[in-house]
Amino acid sequence: MNYLIEVNNGDIIELKKSTKIKRIWTILDEEFTINDIPKHNINAFLEDKWHDWHVNDMKLHTHFHSSSLGEKHRLLIIEEL
């Protein structure tokens, strides 16, 4: 399952037990919808696991180095199948 969420940089988000995140994209294009295909540095930015985000005890920890803590991000979450 893929979904869009809005978070603040530095947020810790509680996840459902069955959630296994494969990739996280920061959306750059305000017109981006769930049906669009993310393209790195064009309409989205592929965030690096461990460097920008990680999951610990079913909590998503975010720290995107491209922005300041507290800055809003619209994310596309891609889950493992």
HUVEN-V723427 format. One line per field, one symbol per residue. ss: DSSP state (2 for helix, 1 for strand, 0 for the rest). phi: phi as a letter, one per 40 degrees, with the letter a starting at -180 (. if undefined). burial: b if it has 16 or more other C-alpha atoms within 10 Angstrom, else e. A space follows every 10 residues. Layout:
ss = ???
phi = ???
burial = ???
//
This chain:
ss = 0111111100 0111000000 1111111000 0000000001 0001111010 0011110011 1100000000 0111111110 0
phi = .babbbbcdh cbbcbcdccb ccabbccccc cdbcccbcbd gbbabccccg cbaabafgbc bbacccacdg ccbbbbcbcc c
burial = eeebeebbbb bbeeeeeeeb bebbbbbbee ebeeeeebee eebbbbbeee ebbbbeebbb bbbbeeeeee eebbbbbbee e
//
